[in-house]
């Protein structure tokens, strides 16, 4: 498997693993952001990395989805970028503590109960991957030692999303989630700021 980085150089998977695990870090915990639009393959890639190294902890942006009572119902064009994801809580509970060599404690969003669960802890000194759309937005990028963008064609992302969530979710994907992600890509330019861009076709 071969990947292309932000400088148009090709990197093998084994070399990528070695590169990531030997990255210089600003603190004791190596922080990696894996971003991309919905259906790009972020979770799959993060899982593949964790299977290669047992000391990896994965934190999902989906765990920072806002409970319904905190969401503002408005047109996509009027919402701030990533309005339904609480990046401020991610910053406060995970990125800032680990960046200062302190244990992180955060709550996960419970999608079934529409509320926050009990706290989870992340010890200092491991590799921590923050995985999910909006994870390397401008307000968070300074905390990462390495930033990855999974770049996948729109039609493939949609088909993956419908396969996962069912045909009933098509309208949500096409009219809410994807336009919101388009706005994110346009305003925050995550592809331009990523250290590595990966083809999400799965080849």
C-alpha positions as CSV (number, residue, x, y, z in Angstrom):
1,X,0.0,0.0,0.0
2,X,1.4,3.4,-1.0
3,X,0.3,6.9,0.1
4,X,1.0,10.4,-1.2
5,X,2.1,13.0,1.3
6,X,1.5,16.8,1.1
7,X,4.7,17.2,-0.9
8,X,3.5,14.8,-3.6
9,X,6.0,12.1,-2.4
10,X,5.0,8.5,-2.2
11,X,5.3,6.7,1.1
12,X,4.8,3.0,1.7
13,X,2.6,1.9,4.6
14,X,5.5,0.4,6.6
15,X,7.5,3.6,6.1
16,X,4.5,5.6,7.2
17,X,4.1,3.6,10.4
18,X,7.8,4.0,11.1
19,X,7.7,7.7,10.4
20,X,4.7,8.3,12.7
21,X,6.1,6.3,15.6
22,X,9.4,8.2,15.3
23,X,8.0,11.7,15.0
24,X,9.5,14.4,17.2
25,X,6.9,15.6,19.7
26,X,6.4,18.8,21.7
27,X,5.3,16.9,24.8
28,X,5.4,13.4,26.2
29,X,2.3,12.3,24.3
30,X,2.4,12.1,20.5
31,X,-0.8,13.8,19.2
32,X,-2.0,12.9,15.7
33,X,-5.1,14.3,13.9
34,X,-6.9,12.2,11.2
35,X,-9.5,14.3,9.4
36,X,-11.6,13.9,6.3
37,X,-15.2,14.2,5.2
38,X,-17.8,11.7,6.3
39,X,-17.3,8.3,4.7
40,X,-13.7,9.0,3.8
41,X,-12.2,6.1,5.7
42,X,-10.8,7.9,8.8
43,X,-12.0,5.4,11.4
44,X,-10.7,2.5,9.3
45,X,-7.3,4.0,8.9
46,X,-7.0,4.9,12.6
47,X,-8.0,1.4,13.5
48,X,-5.3,0.0,11.2
49,X,-2.7,2.2,12.9
50,X,-3.8,1.0,16.3
51,X,-3.5,-2.6,15.3
52,X,0.1,-1.9,14.3
53,X,1.0,-0.5,17.7
54,X,-0.8,-1.3,21.0
55,X,0.1,2.0,22.7
56,X,-2.3,4.0,20.5
57,X,-5.4,5.5,22.0
58,X,-8.1,6.6,19.6
59,X,-10.4,9.5,20.4
60,X,-13.4,10.0,18.1
61,X,-14.9,13.4,17.2
62,X,-18.3,11.6,17.3
63,X,-17.7,11.5,21.1
64,X,-17.9,15.2,21.1
65,X,-21.3,15.6,19.3
66,X,-23.5,18.1,21.1
67,X,-26.6,16.8,22.9
68,X,-29.7,18.0,21.2
69,X,-30.6,20.7,23.8
70,X,-27.3,22.5,23.0
71,X,-27.7,22.4,19.2
72,X,-28.9,25.5,17.4
73,X,-31.4,24.7,14.6
74,X,-30.6,26.9,11.7
75,X,-29.7,26.8,8.0
76,X,-26.4,25.2,7.1
77,X,-25.2,28.5,5.6
78,X,-25.9,30.3,8.9
79,X,-24.2,27.8,11.2
80,X,-20.6,28.1,12.3
81,X,-18.3,25.5,10.9
82,X,-18.8,22.1,12.6
83,X,-21.6,23.6,14.8
84,X,-22.8,20.3,16.1
85,X,-19.4,19.1,17.3
86,X,-18.0,20.5,20.5
87,X,-14.4,21.2,19.5
88,X,-14.0,23.5,22.5
89,X,-14.7,20.6,24.9
90,X,-12.2,18.4,22.9
91,X,-9.6,21.2,23.3
92,X,-10.3,21.7,27.0
93,X,-10.6,18.0,28.1
94,X,-8.1,16.3,25.8
95,X,-5.7,18.4,23.7
96,X,-4.8,21.0,26.3
97,X,-4.1,18.6,29.2
98,X,-2.1,16.2,27.1
99,X,-0.1,19.1,25.5
100,X,0.8,20.1,29.1
101,X,1.8,16.5,30.1
102,X,-1.4,16.1,32.2
103,X,-3.8,13.2,32.1
104,X,-6.9,13.8,30.0
105,X,-10.4,13.2,31.2
106,X,-13.4,13.4,28.8
107,X,-17.0,12.4,28.4
108,X,-18.3,10.5,25.4
109,X,-21.6,11.4,23.8
110,X,-24.1,8.6,24.0
111,X,-25.9,8.5,20.7
112,X,-28.8,6.4,22.0
113,X,-29.5,8.5,25.1
114,X,-28.6,11.9,23.6
115,X,-26.4,12.7,26.7
116,X,-22.9,12.5,27.9
117,X,-21.5,9.4,29.5
118,X,-19.1,9.0,32.5
119,X,-15.5,10.2,32.1
120,X,-12.8,8.4,30.3
121,X,-9.1,8.9,31.1
122,X,-6.1,9.0,28.8
123,X,-2.7,8.6,30.5
124,X,0.3,10.7,29.5
125,X,3.1,9.2,27.3
126,X,1.2,7.3,24.7
127,X,0.3,8.0,21.1
128,X,-3.2,9.6,20.9
129,X,-5.1,9.8,17.6
130,X,-8.0,12.3,17.3
131,X,-10.1,10.9,14.5
132,X,-13.0,12.5,12.7
133,X,-14.2,15.4,10.6
134,X,-13.3,18.8,11.9
135,X,-10.5,17.3,14.0
136,X,-7.7,19.5,12.5
137,X,-9.8,22.7,12.2
138,X,-7.8,25.9,12.5
139,X,-8.5,26.3,16.2
140,X,-7.0,22.9,17.0
141,X,-4.2,22.3,14.6
142,X,-1.4,23.7,16.8
143,X,-1.8,20.9,19.3
144,X,-1.0,18.1,16.8
145,X,2.5,16.7,16.1
146,X,1.2,15.3,12.8
147,X,-2.0,15.9,10.7
148,X,-3.5,13.5,8.2
149,X,-6.3,14.2,5.7
150,X,-8.1,11.3,4.0
151,X,-9.2,12.4,0.6
152,X,-12.0,10.4,-1.0
153,X,-14.4,11.2,-3.9
154,X,-17.8,12.6,-2.9
155,X,-19.8,9.8,-4.6
156,X,-17.9,7.1,-2.8
157,X,-18.2,8.9,0.5
158,X,-22.0,9.1,0.0
159,X,-22.4,5.5,-1.0
160,X,-20.4,4.4,2.1
161,X,-22.5,6.6,4.3
162,X,-25.8,5.2,2.9
163,X,-24.4,1.6,3.2
164,X,-23.6,2.3,6.9
165,X,-26.6,4.4,7.9
166,X,-29.3,3.1,5.5
167,X,-31.3,4.8,2.7
168,X,-33.3,6.6,5.3
169,X,-30.3,8.8,6.0
170,X,-29.7,9.9,2.4
171,X,-31.5,13.2,2.9
172,X,-29.5,14.0,6.0
173,X,-26.2,13.2,4.2
174,X,-27.0,15.2,1.1
175,X,-28.8,18.2,2.6
176,X,-27.0,18.6,6.0
177,X,-23.8,16.7,6.7
178,X,-22.1,17.0,3.3
179,X,-22.9,20.7,2.8
180,X,-21.6,21.4,6.3
181,X,-18.4,19.5,5.5
182,X,-18.0,21.5,2.2
183,X,-18.2,24.7,4.2
184,X,-15.5,23.3,6.6
185,X,-13.2,22.4,3.7
186,X,-13.7,25.8,2.1
187,X,-13.2,27.9,5.2
188,X,-10.6,26.0,7.1
189,X,-8.6,24.5,4.2
190,X,-7.6,21.3,6.0
191,X,-6.0,19.7,2.9
192,X,-3.5,22.6,2.7
193,X,-2.5,22.3,6.3
194,X,-2.2,18.5,6.5
195,X,1.2,16.9,6.8
196,X,0.0,13.9,4.8
197,X,-2.8,13.4,2.3
198,X,-4.0,9.8,1.9
199,X,-6.1,8.5,-1.1
200,X,-9.2,7.1,0.5
201,X,-10.2,4.9,-2.4
202,X,-8.8,2.0,-0.4
203,X,-6.4,0.8,-3.1
